[in-house]
Amino acid sequence: MDHAADLAFFVTLTRHPTLAAAAQDLGVTAPAVSRRLAALEGRLGVRLLNRTTRRQSLTAEGERYLEEGRRILGDIEQLERELTASRQAPRGLLRVNAGIGFGRRHVGPAIGDFARLHPEVEVILQLTDKPLDLAAAGVDIGIRIGMGADTGHLTRKIASNHRYLCASPAYLARHPAPATPRDLADHQCIVIREYFGAYNIWQLVSGNAQQAVKIHGRLATNHGEVAVDWAIAGHGIILRSQWDVAHCLRSGDLVRVLPDWSGIDTDIHAMYLQRHHLSAKVRVFLDFLSERFAEHRRSASRW
């Protein structure tokens, strides 16, 4: 039952002196108009129009139905205009979820720049250790590392991301650098326990070669930045995403270990729910991220 259509039908009737004139405007027969009006009055249980063959007039109930109906139809029209505009220009609330480390270091600054470009968009950034269910949490975009098409969400790759073995010069001064992946068994390795993977097995690659190495160490954490701090302090070797250690490598606080080997790449993706009818705020933010990290898609060395 389409109440809005009934409202629009009745408003059209009231613009004409007779049902026959209204029928001509609507492109239907006068009996069809009469039957529809009778059905409407039957559903409401009130008489809306007093009508004769020469004229029609509103009843008290009809006047109220017309007045409120015009208001409701105006609200619907305004809502549709606003929704259409939201497809054309970014505005409204945008909810973004990201991992804590990458979110604080890279997504947060990106959102700050985005907000300056698009002042009609409000952004809520939620940082969590584990990915959120976008639909259940009401999140528009989730940004995650190492998660591609198998998440069940639509994805857009925004950056490449290598994972490097690193240690501080102080640690390597006390412990000769490993020459092969197997030598890592003789070193203190800083363990990061994330998600549900095997935290003490490092999967390393060099060209087409791949090797799984069981490591151990006295320090473990679920927070990547804490692990980086421990590595800088000389507590051992770390396997960490390049975006998280690039500044340490540039400053010399950390150096590459086994530079011909690295962890399996964990590219960075923006995840979202809808393929069609994306609101402008989501579409423009995805484009903004894609442009901002364009160099990082071509080469992770840009971090």
Backbone as a ProteinNet text record, in pm:
[ID]
protein_1_A
[PRIMARY]
MDHAADLAFFVTLTRHPTLAAAAQDLGVTAPAVSRRLAALEGRLGVRLLNRTTRRQSLTAEGERYLEEGRRILGDIEQLERELTASRQAPRGLLRVNAGIGFGRRHVGPAIGDFARLHPEVEVILQLTDKPLDLAAAGVDIGIRIGMGADTGHLTRKIASNHRYLCASPAYLARHPAPATPRDLADHQCIVIREYFGAYNIWQLVSGNAQQAVKIHGRLATNHGEVAVDWAIAGHGIILRSQWDVAHCLRSGDLVRVLPDWSGIDTDIHAMYLQRHHLSAKVRVFLDFLSERFAEHRRSASRW
[TERTIARY]
84.7	0	88.3	68.6	153.7	80.9	102.2	33.6	76	206.2	253.6	184	162.4	93.3	-51.2	-115.2	-251.7	-256.8	-158.2	-152.1	-138.2	-47	-25	-150.1	-218.7	-343.8	-448.2	-463.7	-565.6	-531.7	-403.5	-363.4	-396.3	-375.1	-407.7	-558	-640.5	-785.8	-829	-768.4	-813.1	-776.1	-693.3	-657.1	-764.1	-862.6	-960.6	-1102.1	-1191.6	-1328.4	-1412.4	-1379.2	-1456.9	-1363.5	-1420.1	-1341.7	-1308.5	-1397.3	-1372.2	-1251.8	-1240.4	-1125.2	-997.5	-1005	-888.2	-847.6	-946.7	-917.4	-843.5	-886	-817.6	-672.6	-647	-510.6	-428.1	-489.6	-418.6	-406.1	-479.8	-471.7	-545.7	-651.6	-732.6	-879.3	-966.9	-1109.8	-1166.6	-1278	-1345.2	-1389.6	-1446	-1481.6	-1360.5	-1244.8	-1124.6	-1087.9	-1098.4	-1070	-1169.8	-1296.8	-1401.3	-1378.6	-1342	-1316	-1196.1	-1089.9	-971.4	-1001.8	-1078.1	-1114.8	-1200.8	-1293.9	-1379.1	-1296	-1196.9	-1110	-1028.3	-980.9	-904.4	-991.8	-1113.3	-1203.9	-1242.1	-1257.1	-1287.9	-1174.9	-1050.7	-936.1	-926.1	-950.3	-939.8	-1063.4	-1176.2	-1299.2	-1364.6	-1332.4	-1390.9	-1417.8	-1508.3	-1533.9	-1442.3	-1374	-1277.4	-1333	-1416.3	-1469.9	-1621.6	-1690.5	-1828.7	-1828	-1891.5	-1881.4	-2017.9	-2034.9	-2148.9	-2092.6	-2181.2	-2133.1	-2074.6	-2106.8	-2062	-1950	-1940.4	-1838.7	-1807.5	-1697.2	-1658	-1602.4	-1614	-1564.3	-1507.3	-1413.3	-1347.7	-1435.3	-1437.9	-1494.8	-1390	-1427.7	-1331.1	-1214.9	-1247.7	-1141.4	-1055.2	-1121	-1046.3	-950.4	-994.1	-906	-781.1	-802.3	-687	-595.9	-655.5	-575.5	-492.9	-555.6	-485.2	-371.5	-397.6	-295.9	-176.9	-202.7	-94.5	-27	-107.2	-50.8	48.1	15.4	109.2	239.3	229	350.1	435.1	369.2	441.8	508.7	435.3	493.6	611	600.1	712.1	833.9	811	923.2	989.8	908.6	964	1047	993.4	1066.6	1199.1	1196.3	1319.2	1420.7	1372.2	1460.8	1525.8	1448.1	1502.9	1603.8	1577.7	1675.6	1807.2	1797.3	1918.9	1996	1921.8	1989.7	2056.5	1990.1	2049.6	2174.2	2164.7	2281	2397.7	2367.7	2476.1	2554.1	2492.5	2563.9	2653.9	2625.1	2695.4	2808.1	2788.3	2888.9	2908.4	3032.6	3056.1	3005.3	2918.2	2868.7	2814.4	2801.1	2745.8	2853.7	2812.2	2901	2966.2	3098.6	3177	3245.5	3219.6	3279.1	3389.5	3508.8	3626.9	3685.2	3723.8	3790.2	3927.2	4027.7	4163	4234.4	4343.7	4427.9	4494	4532.2	4579.3	4707.4	4808.4	4936.5	4929.2	4883.9	4875	4772	4666.4	4564.3	4617.9	4693.5	4746.3	4852.7	4939.7	5054.1	5017.2	4922.7	4897.2	4751.7	4654.9	4515.5	4470.6	4510.2	4473.2	4516.5	4645.8	4688.1	4616.6	4588.6	4517.4	4377.6	4309.9	4175.1	4179.9	4282	4296.2	4304.4	4381.9	4393	4262.7	4196.6	4069	3964.3	3962.5	3863.7	3881.1	4004.7	4027.5	3975	3983	3936	3784	3720.8	3576.7	3510.8	3487.3	3437.3	3296.4	3219.7	3084.6	3079.3	3194.4	3200.9	3250.8	3176.5	3221.1	3278.8	3391.9	3458.7	3477.7	3440.1	3471.9	3572.2	3690.4	3793.1	3799.2	3774.2	3780	3897.4	3989.5	4107.5	4087.7	4105.7	4086.1	4195.3	4225.2	4324	4275.5	4146.1	4091.5	3992.1	3979.4	3884.7	3741.6	3663.3	3522.4	3439.2	3325	3224.9	3163.8	3190	3149.7	2999.6	2921.8	2777	2726.6	2773.1	2724.3	2764.3	2884	2933.8	2894.5	2828	2788.8	2906.8	3011.3	3133.3	3126.8	3163.6	3162	3285	3402.3	3527.9	3616.5	3672.7	3770.6	3904.3	4010.3	4144.2	4226.8	4272.6	4341.2	4463.4	4555	4681.4	4675.7	4711.9	4720.4	4587.7	4483.1	4351.4	4301.3	4278	4232.8	4091.7	4070.4	3935	3870.4	3947.4	3890.7	3818.6	3811.2	3741.4	3591	3541.4	3398.8	3352	3440	3407.2	3462.7	3409.1	3470.7	3596.3	3701.3	3828.8	3892.1	3973.3	4058.7	4198.5	4297.4	4434.5	4480	4530.4	4577.5	4729.1	4794.9	4940.9	5001.1	5122	5201.6	5271.5	5307.7	5367	5455.9	5587.9	5682.7	5703.6	5755	5785.1	5932.7	6003	6148.2	6192.2	6303.8	6374.4	6468	6458.6	6537.8	6590.7	6698	6754	6830.3	6859.3	6934.6	7084.5	7161.7	7308.2	7364.4	7304.7	7354.2	7336.8	7221.7	7199.6	7298.8	7318.9	7408	7554.2	7585.9	7722.2	7748.3	7644.9	7660	7638.2	7562	7527.9	7556.3	7644.7	7673.1	7545.1	7532	7411.2	7390.9	7268.6	7244.5	7280.5	7336.4	7375	7267.9	7186.1	7078.7	6954.3	6837.5	6717.7	6727.1	6795.4	6805.6	6881.4	6969.7	7046.8	6959.9	6838	6748.9	6717	6727.2	6701.8	6799.7	6915.8	7016.9	7003.8	6899.7	6884.9	6760.1	6763.1	6643.3	6554.8	6436.9	6342.1	6221.6	6185.9	6074.3	5944.2	5859.1	5739.9	5620.1	5547.5	5422.2	5307.7	5219.5	5104.3	4984.6	4949.6	4837.8	4741.1	4611.1	4505.2	4523.7	4511.9	4510.1	4621.7	4713.8	4821.4	4924.9	5011.7	5120.8	5223.2	5231.1	5314.2	5462.9	5499.6	5641.4	5695.9	5624.7	5670.8	5677.3	5796.2	5811.9	5823.5	5732.4	5735.9	5818	5933.5	6024.9	6034.7	6056.3	6068.5	6189.5	6249.9	6358.9	6346.5	6293.8	6265.7	6160.4	6192.5	6098.8	6114.4	6217.6	6241.2	6154.4	6110.7	6029.6	6073.3	6077	6124.8	6048.3	6003.5	5937	6038.9	6051.4	6152	6083.1	6112.7	6059.6	6153.4	6098.4	6181.5	6137.5	6222.3	6187.2	6247.6	6199.4	6251.5	6186.4	6248	6197.2	6087.2	6070.8	5972.1	5867.4	5742.2	5631.1	5525	5453.8	5349.1	5248	5130	5032	5029.2	5121.7	5123.7	5251.5	5237.6	5353	5448.7	5396.8	5485.7	5569.5	5512.6	5590.7	5705.5	5675	5779.3	5889.6	5853.8	5954.7	6040.4	5978.8	6054.3	6154.1	6112.4	6203.8	6320.5	6290.5	6398.1	6497.3	6448.4	6537.2	6622.5	6563.2	6636.5	6737.2	6743.4	6846	6806.5	6675	6632.2	6625.3	6636.9	6633.2	6594.6	6565.2	6530.1	6377.6	6331.3	6187.5	6154.1	6037.2	5982	5859.8	5872.3	5767.6	5742.1	5619.5	5581.2	5668.6	5698.1	5787.5	5730.1	5597.3	5539.9	5568.2	5590	5609	5755	5849.4	5991.2	6069.6	6005.3	6079.9	6151.9	6086.3	6150.5	6268.3	6260.7	6371.3	6490	6461.6	6569.5	6636.3	6557.5	6616.3	6702.9	6659.1	6733.8	6854.4	6858	6966.2	6938.9	6821.5	6787	6775.1	6735.8	6729.7	6800.4	6849.8	6910	6850.1	6853.5	6800.7	6889	6825.5	6891.1	6846.7	6939.1	6907.8	6835.2	6900	6830.9	6778.3	6829.6	6777.3	6647.4	6610.4	6490	6392.2	6264.7	6162.4	6042.6	5953.1	5828	5738.3	5634.9	5538	5469	5457.8	5396.2	5254.5	5221.5	5087.8	5033.9	4980.2	4934.1	4818.7	4799.3	4702	4580.8	4463.1	4339.6	4238.5	4157.8	4037.5	3920.5	3842.2	3729.1	3599.3	3501.1	3371.1	3263.9	3136.7	3027.5	2960.3	2939.1	2855.8	2937.8	2898.8	2963.3	2889.9	2757.5	2678.6	2621	2590.9	2526.6	2609.1	2739.8	2823	2792.2	2777.5	2757.8	2884.4	2867.6	2982.2	3091.4	3054.6	3156.2	3245.7	3185.6	3264.3	3347.4	3284.3	3353.9	3471.3	3449.4	3555	3667	3632.6	3737.8	3822	3759.2	3835.8	3930.3	3880.2	3965.7	4079.7	4050	4152.1	4262.7	4223.5	4323.7	4404.9	4338	4408	4513.2	4479.1	4574	4685.4	4650.5	4749.7	4857.1	4815.7	4909.7	4952.5	4933.6	4964.8	5110.2	5202.4	5344.4	5372.8	5297.6	5320.4	5265.8	5172.7	5130.3	5236.5	5310.3	5415.9	5540	5569.8	5691.3	5677.7	5687.7	5678.8	5795.2	5901.8	6019.3	5988.8	5868.5	5833.3	5795.7	5776	5727	5827
-118.9	0	124	209.8	325.9	450.3	485.4	599.9	730	741.1	863.1	882.2	773.3	783.5	827.1	778.1	821.1	969.5	1015.4	1158.3	1241.3	1201	1275	1273.1	1159.7	1148	1245.7	1252	1338.9	1486.2	1521.5	1660.4	1699.4	1607.8	1636	1657.2	1576.5	1592.4	1732	1782.1	1910.3	2029.2	2007.4	2116	2138.6	2050.5	2055.2	2067.8	2127.6	2147.5	2021	1924.1	1800.1	1681.2	1562.7	1440.1	1417.6	1457.8	1439.6	1520.3	1643.8	1726.7	1667.2	1614.1	1550.9	1427.4	1350.8	1230.3	1264.8	1376	1417.6	1452.8	1519.7	1554.4	1429.9	1331.7	1208.9	1111.6	1133.5	1046.2	915.7	917.2	797.6	836.3	738.7	766.3	820.8	891.9	944.7	832.5	720.3	611.2	555.2	550.9	502.1	594.1	724.8	819.9	803.9	789.4	773.9	648.7	539	414.7	429.6	494.4	510.7	599.5	706.8	792.8	717.4	637.8	560.1	460.2	399	304.6	376.1	496.5	573.8	609.5	659	693.3	570.1	456.9	333.3	291.2	306	270.3	360.3	490.3	585.5	584.1	541.4	539	674.5	768.8	903.5	949.1	1047.1	1107.1	1227.9	1235.9	1343.1	1452.6	1414.1	1510.4	1496.9	1610.2	1614.9	1643.5	1558.1	1578.5	1561.9	1640.6	1630.5	1629.1	1624.2	1623.6	1758.5	1865	1998.7	2053.1	2006.9	2061.9	1964	1989.8	1909.7	2003.6	1963	2044.6	1954.6	2009.8	1932.5	1922.7	1805.6	1791.3	1839.3	1846.6	1886.2	1788	1658	1557.8	1571.5	1606.2	1625.1	1741.7	1851.9	1966.9	1929.6	1852.3	1810.7	1716.9	1622.1	1527.7	1601.5	1705	1782.6	1862.7	1930.1	2014.2	1931	1823.3	1738.5	1664.4	1626.9	1555.9	1640.5	1768.6	1857.5	1869.2	1879.1	1889	1762.8	1646.9	1520.1	1503.6	1536.3	1525.2	1621	1739.3	1833.1	1779.4	1713	1654	1543.1	1460.2	1352.4	1409.8	1513	1575.6	1634.2	1699.8	1757.1	1648	1538.5	1426.4	1370	1352.8	1297.3	1392.5	1523	1619.2	1609.8	1594.9	1587	1458.5	1348	1221.9	1226.2	1287.3	1301	1389	1496.6	1585.6	1513.9	1420	1348	1259.9	1224.1	1149	1239.4	1367.4	1459.6	1532.9	1566.7	1641.6	1575	1559.7	1492.1	1575.5	1515.2	1580.7	1474.3	1509.9	1417.9	1346.2	1246.2	1174.6	1055.5	1047.4	937.6	864.2	734.9	653.2	566.3	577.5	506.1	423.9	300.9	214.3	175.2	173	134.2	71.4	-0.2	-53.6	59	31.3	137.5	202.3	123.5	180.5	255.5	187.4	251.9	364.5	344.9	448.6	576	563.8	682.6	750.6	669.9	728	781	714.8	751	788.7	713	743.1	872.4	891.9	1013.8	1140.3	1151.8	1269.5	1282.5	1169	1175.5	1232.8	1191.6	1242.8	1392	1435.7	1578	1659.5	1612.7	1683	1674.8	1559.2	1541.8	1638.1	1654.5	1742.7	1887.2	1929.6	2065.9	2085.6	1979.7	1989.3	1980.5	1911.8	1886.3	1922.4	2050.2	2095.4	2049.4	1999.9	1954.7	1807.3	1743	1603.3	1597.9	1528.5	1500	1358.7	1340.4	1209.8	1159.9	1034.8	964.6	854.8	861.3	758	672.1	543.9	449.1	355	352	266.4	144.2	26.2	-98.9	-197.9	-288.5	-392.2	-487.9	-522.1	-619.3	-550.6	-600.8	-540.7	-549.2	-448.8	-448.8	-504.6	-561.1	-596	-464.6	-426.1	-294	-273.1	-372.7	-356.6	-348.1	-438.4	-441.2	-316.9	-263.3	-146.8	-14.6	-21	101.2	178.9	107.5	170.7	178.7	294.1	312.4	252	273.1	228.3	170.4	53.3	-6.2	-16	24.7	22.7	-80.3	-181.6	-292.2	-335.7	-397.1	-442.9	-594.2	-637.5	-780.4	-847.9	-771.6	-830.7	-788.5	-886.6	-855.8	-902.2	-961.5	-994.8	-1103.5	-1182	-1291.3	-1244.6	-1115.2	-1066.1	-1069.5	-1082.7	-1074.9	-934	-834.8	-696.3	-659.8	-553.7	-494.3	-421.2	-427.3	-370.8	-287.5	-192.2	-118	-111.9	-159.8	-152.7	-7.5	37.6	176	185.2	77.1	84.6	-54.8	-67.8	-188.7	-179.9	-294.6	-293.8	-416.2	-394.1	-501.2	-512.2	-626.5	-648.6	-685.5	-608.8	-621.5	-675.8	-748.9	-789.5	-675.7	-631.4	-516.2	-541.5	-471.8	-472.4	-342.4	-311.3	-189.2	-214.2	-111.3	-128.6	-180.6	-139.4	-185.4	-336.1	-388.7	-533.2	-606.4	-559	-627.8	-615.7	-515.7	-505.8	-616.2	-662.6	-769.6	-907.9	-913.2	-1043.1	-1035.8	-1119.4	-1117	-1132	-1054.4	-1056.9	-1194.4	-1242.8	-1372.9	-1368.5	-1479.9	-1488.7	-1559	-1642.5	-1714.5	-1709.4	-1734.2	-1736	-1834.7	-1947.4	-2046.5	-1990.3	-1894.4	-1836.4	-1757.6	-1723.5	-1649.4	-1730.1	-1862.4	-1946.4	-1918.3	-1860.3	-1830.4	-1687.2	-1616.3	-1476.3	-1454.8	-1345.1	-1297.8	-1229.6	-1282.2	-1224.1	-1169.5	-1049.5	-984.2	-1029.1	-1088.7	-1154.5	-1060.2	-1054	-978.2	-1077	-1079.9	-1170	-1091.5	-1114.5	-1044.9	-1146	-1119.1	-1200.7	-1346.1	-1440.4	-1580.9	-1661.2	-1595.7	-1668	-1722.8	-1807.5	-1861.9	-1751.4	-1703.6	-1586.3	-1619.3	-1744.9	-1778.7	-1844.5	-1833.6	-1882	-1762.4	-1731.6	-1622.8	-1682	-1641.8	-1683.5	-1580.5	-1622.6	-1531.7	-1567.9	-1466.5	-1488.2	-1412.4	-1471.2	-1405.8	-1447.6	-1356	-1395.2	-1503.5	-1616.1	-1727.9	-1824.3	-1801.7	-1889.9	-1847	-1945.4	-1918.7	-2012.9	-1961.3	-2041.4	-2003.4	-2103.8	-2083.3	-2105.5	-2009	-2015.9	-2004.8	-2100.1	-2093.1	-2007.2	-1904.3	-1811.8	-1812.4	-1753.8	-1741.5	-1611.1	-1568.1	-1447.9	-1428.3	-1344.2	-1322.3	-1216.6	-1139.6	-1031.4	-1054.5	-1035.8	-1048.7	-944.1	-898.5	-798.6	-810	-752.8	-745.4	-606.3	-520.4	-383.4	-358.6	-328.9	-315.5	-205.2	-91.5	18.9	-13.1	-89.2	-133.5	-222.4	-313.3	-402.8	-323.8	-220	-136.6	-66.6	-15.4	50.4	-46.4	-170.9	-270.6	-297.7	-306.1	-330	-214.2	-91.1	25.3	21.5	-27.3	-35.2	-149	-231.2	-335	-469.3	-497.1	-623.5	-738.6	-711.1	-822.9	-781.1	-883.4	-865.4	-863.8	-778.6	-764.7	-784.5	-839.1	-847.5	-757.1	-647.4	-544.7	-479.4	-433.3	-365	-242.9	-220.3	-109.7	25	41.9	171.1	203.7	97.9	118.7	142.2	100.3	111.9	198.5	251.1	328	446.5	516.8	633.5	591.9	472.6	422.2	382.6	327.5	291.8	417.8	520.3	645.1	712.9	704.7	770.5	689.7	559.5	473.3	407.2	430.7	363.4	213.2	173.2	32.5	13.2	-108.1	-143.1	-275	-296.7	-421.2	-538.3	-648.8	-776.6	-871.2	-952.3	-1039.2	-959.8	-859.2	-769	-835.9	-954.6	-1026.4	-1100.7	-1102.4	-1172.5	-1072.1	-1102.8	-1019.3	-1105.9	-1051	-1121.7	-1117.1	-1199.3	-1197.9	-1061.6	-1003.2	-871.1	-870.6	-763.9	-746.8	-612.4	-611.8	-486.2	-425.6	-297.3	-221.4	-193.7	-227.2	-214	-129.3	-57.3	6	-86.7	-121.2	-212	-133.8	-169.2	-102.8	-200.1	-160.7	-255.3	-248.8	-130.1	-116.6	-94.9	-163.3	-139.9	-30.8	-30.7	67.4	169.3	286.8	392.6	433.3	435.1	486.1	633.4	672.1	814	889.4	1018.2	1098.1	1100.1	1102.9	1110.1	986	867.6	744.1	740.8	771	765.6	863	985.7	1087.1	1052.6	996.6	960.1	844.6	747.1	638	691.4	784.1	844.3	923.1	991.6	1069.6	978.2	867.7	772.9	714.6	680.6	622.1	718.2	846.1	945.7	969.2	976.2	1005.1	896.9	772.1	660.5	604.9	682.2	632.5	587.7	666.2	629.9	502.1	479.2	359.2	234.1	249.6	134.1	91.2	188.7	156.2	100.1	149.4	104.4	129.6	23.8	38.6	116.5	136	210	357.1	404.3	544.2	580.4	481.3	515	606.8
0	0	0	-100.7	-117.6	-67.7	57.4	115.1	49.4	14.6	-50.9	-185	-258.7	-387.1	-367	-260.5	-230.7	-197.5	-121.5	-89.8	-217.1	-303.8	-428.1	-515.3	-519.4	-594.9	-541.8	-410.5	-353.3	-374.9	-361.3	-386.4	-529.8	-623.2	-763.1	-780.6	-712.8	-723.1	-681.4	-575.2	-519.7	-608.2	-708.1	-798.3	-906.4	-912.4	-1020.7	-964	-1040.9	-991.1	-989.8	-1074.4	-1082.6	-1096.1	-1069.2	-1086.7	-1233	-1321.7	-1464.6	-1509.6	-1459.5	-1494.8	-1438.1	-1315.2	-1255.5	-1333.7	-1380.7	-1458.6	-1586.5	-1651	-1773.7	-1745.1	-1631.4	-1592.8	-1564.7	-1500.7	-1463.5	-1580.3	-1687.3	-1802.9	-1785.2	-1702.9	-1680.7	-1698.2	-1685	-1700.1	-1570.1	-1581.3	-1462.1	-1368.1	-1419.6	-1327.6	-1250.9	-1316.6	-1248.3	-1132.5	-1155.5	-1048.1	-935.3	-970.6	-869.5	-785.6	-851.2	-777.1	-683.3	-730.6	-645	-525.7	-546.9	-435.5	-335	-385.4	-295	-213.8	-278.8	-207.3	-99.7	-130.7	-33	86.7	58.5	168.3	248.4	180.1	251.3	342.9	296	381.4	503	483.6	594.3	684.3	627.9	705.8	721.5	634.2	637.7	494.5	480.4	350.5	335.1	222.5	199.5	109	11.8	-85	-93.9	-93	-135.3	-284.9	-364.5	-507.7	-575.1	-676.2	-766.5	-907.8	-1005.5	-1144.5	-1182.7	-1108.7	-1146.3	-1058.1	-934.8	-846.2	-733.5	-668.8	-552.5	-446.6	-321.4	-210.8	-102.6	-29.3	76.3	199.6	260.3	394.6	495.6	621.7	725.2	729.6	716.5	715	590	479.1	356.1	364.1	430.2	446.5	526.9	633	714.8	637.3	564.1	485.9	380.6	319.6	218.5	280.6	391.8	455.5	501.9	574.1	622.6	508	407.2	293.8	216.4	196.5	128.5	206.9	338.1	421	409.6	417.6	411	274.3	168.3	35	17.5	78	73	144.9	261.4	335.4	254.6	188.2	106.5	-8.8	-72.8	-183.5	-136.3	-18.3	35.3	68.5	128.3	160.6	35.2	-68.5	-192.7	-255.8	-247.5	-299.4	-222.9	-89.8	-8.3	-37.2	-53.7	-83.4	-219.9	-316.6	-449.4	-443.2	-363.3	-349.8	-284.1	-192.2	-124.4	-220.3	-334.2	-436.6	-518.7	-518.3	-605.2	-534	-406.8	-331	-195.4	-149.9	-21.6	95.6	174.8	295.1	389.5	516.1	614.2	693.8	769.5	861	792	801.3	745.7	860.3	871.2	978.7	920.2	979.5	929.7	1043.9	1014.2	1111.2	1057.3	1144.7	1103.9	1222.2	1192.7	1298	1375.9	1499.3	1587.4	1535.7	1502.2	1461.9	1330.6	1226.2	1095.3	1098.2	1173.2	1182.4	1244	1353.2	1419.9	1334.4	1271.9	1200.7	1062.1	993.2	853.6	824.7	878.4	847	914.2	1039.8	1109.6	1036.1	1000.7	923.4	789.5	723.6	595.4	614.9	721.3	747.5	779.2	850.3	877.7	749.7	653.7	525.4	446.1	452.7	383.2	438.5	570	632.5	588.6	567.6	520.1	377.5	297.6	159.6	149.3	245.9	237.3	370.7	394.6	524.8	557.3	460.3	489.2	529.1	538.9	582.5	726.8	812	948.2	949.7	1016.2	1015	1157.3	1178.4	1303.1	1269.1	1328.3	1309.3	1434.6	1417.4	1528.7	1506.4	1600.4	1591.7	1679.6	1621.7	1695.3	1659.3	1751.7	1724.3	1616.3	1621.5	1527.8	1434.2	1312	1218	1270.3	1241.9	1278	1163.2	1198	1098.1	1050.4	926.1	879.3	890.9	851	854.9	997.9	1084.8	1222.4	1300.3	1270.7	1344.5	1279	1164.4	1096.3	1040.9	998.7	948.3	796	741.7	596.8	530	590.4	530.4	640.7	615.6	705.5	634.9	701.5	642.3	718.2	645.9	711.3	632.3	703.4	646.2	627.2	506.4	480.5	461	429.9	408.6	272.1	185.6	51.3	27	-92.1	-135.2	-49.6	25.1	101.8	227.6	252.9	372	354.5	233	208.3	180.5	196.9	165.5	28.4	-26.8	-144.8	-99.9	-179.8	-136.8	-246.7	-203.2	-294.8	-234.6	-308.1	-258.4	-259	-144.5	-138.9	-126	-83	-72.1	-66.2	-122.8	-102.7	32.4	86	218.9	237.5	240.1	268.4	419.5	460.1	602.3	614.1	696.9	705	839.9	835.3	957.1	996.4	1121.6	1166.4	1307.6	1336.6	1472.4	1491.6	1616.2	1643.4	1626.7	1595.4	1590.2	1721.2	1833.6	1964.4	1978.5	1936.8	1946	1856.5	1734.5	1641.1	1683.7	1764.5	1817.5	1918.5	1985	2084.7	2025.8	1913.7	1854.7	1704.7	1654.2	1510	1428.2	1324	1242.2	1180.4	1170.4	1107.5	959.9	913.6	772.3	689.7	754.4	686.2	776.3	721.9	805.7	922	900.8	1008.1	1127.8	1104.8	1214.4	1312.2	1271.3	1361.3	1486.5	1478	1595	1707.6	1676.1	1777.9	1830.5	1791.8	1830.3	1914.6	1988.4	2056.3	1952.2	1931.4	1836.6	1912.7	1881.7	1950.5	1882.8	1961.2	1908.1	1916.1	1807.4	1804.5	1786.7	1883	1877.3	1825.8	1700	1637.8	1579.3	1597.3	1542	1585.3	1493.4	1532	1466.2	1400	1332.4	1430	1379	1460.9	1482.5	1604.1	1630.4	1634.6	1656.1	1667.2	1540.5	1430.7	1301.2	1206.4	1156.3	1060.8	920.9	833	693.1	615.8	563.1	494.2	346.5	263.6	119.8	67.5	-37.2	-108.7	-253.9	-338.4	-476.2	-477.5	-539.5	-544.9	-428.2	-345.5	-230.9	-113.1	-37.6	80.9	192.5	313.2	424.5	551.7	623.8	752.5	862.9	952.3	1058.1	1193.2	1279.8	1415.9	1499.6	1562.9	1639.5	1786.2	1868.9	2010.2	2062.8	2176.3	2239.7	2376	2457	2591.8	2597.8	2490.7	2491.3	2383.2	2421	2326.2	2360.4	2258.9	2278.4	2165.6	2188.4	2080.2	2016.7	2054	2004.4	1926.2	1797	1710.2	1750.8	1797.8	1833.5	1956.4	2048.8	2164.9	2119.1	2025.3	1974	1905	1829.1	1763.3	1868.3	1973	2080.3	2143.9	2164	2222.1	2127.1	1998.3	1901.7	1903.4	1907.2	1913	2038.4	2147.9	2275.1	2278.6	2171.6	2163.2	2218.3	2228.8	2288.9	2189.9	2059.7	1966.8	1826.1	1745.6	1604.8	1592	1503.3	1482.6	1336.3	1308.5	1173.7	1170.7	1096.3	1106.2	970.9	952.3	829.3	805.1	677.4	645.1	685.4	675.1	712.8	859.3	942.5	1086.4	1122.6	1035.9	1071.8	974.9	870.9	770.3	832.7	924.3	986.4	1073.2	1132.9	1215.3	1128	1009.4	917.2	863.5	837	786.8	893.2	1019.6	1126.9	1173	1138	1182.8	1315.6	1375.5	1500.6	1479.1	1359.4	1321.9	1188.9	1165.8	1037.5	990.8	859.3	804.7	844.5	874.6	899.9	788.7	736.7	623.3	514.4	458.3	364.3	238.8	206.7	90.5	121.4	248.8	291.6	354	341.1	404.5	437.7	516.5	542.8	420.9	421.5	312	309.6	191.2	178.9	235.5	303.6	360.6	312.9	192.4	132.7	212.3	193.1	270.5	182.3	233	156.8	232	155.5	208.3	176.3	277.7	260	274.7	195.1	203.1	157.4	174.2	157.1	21	-32.7	-150.3	-276.9	-381.7	-510.4	-587.5	-579.3	-651.9	-554.6	-603.9	-526.4	-405.7	-418.7	-310.8	-289.8	-164.4	-137.3	-176	-202.1	-245.9	-140.6	-11.8	93.4	91.3	68.6	63.3	-64.1	-176.2	-305	-308.6	-261	-265.4	-167.6	-51.5	44.7	-8.8	-74.2	-135.2	-242.3	-322.9	-425.7	-361.4	-251.6	-180.8	-128.1	-65.1	-14.8	-129.1	-237.7	-352.2	-406.6	-414	-463.1	-361.6	-234	-130	-122.9	-140.6	-128	-263.7	-371	-505.2	-516.6	-462.4	-470.9	-393.3	-286.5	-205.6	-273.8	-367.1	-444	-543.6	-595.6	-693.1	-626.5	-507	-438.2	-288.9	-210.7	-65.4	-10.5	-88.4	-38.2	-15.5	-56.7	-42	101.5	186.4	320.1	389.5
[MASK]
+++++++++++++++++++++++++++++++++++++++++++++++++++++++++++++++++++++++++++++++++++++++++++++++++++++++++++++++++++++++++++++++++++++++++++++++++++++++++++++++++++++++++++++++++++++++++++++++++++++++++++++++++++++++++++++++++++++++++++++++++++++++++++++++++++++++++++++++++++++++++++++++++++++++++++++++

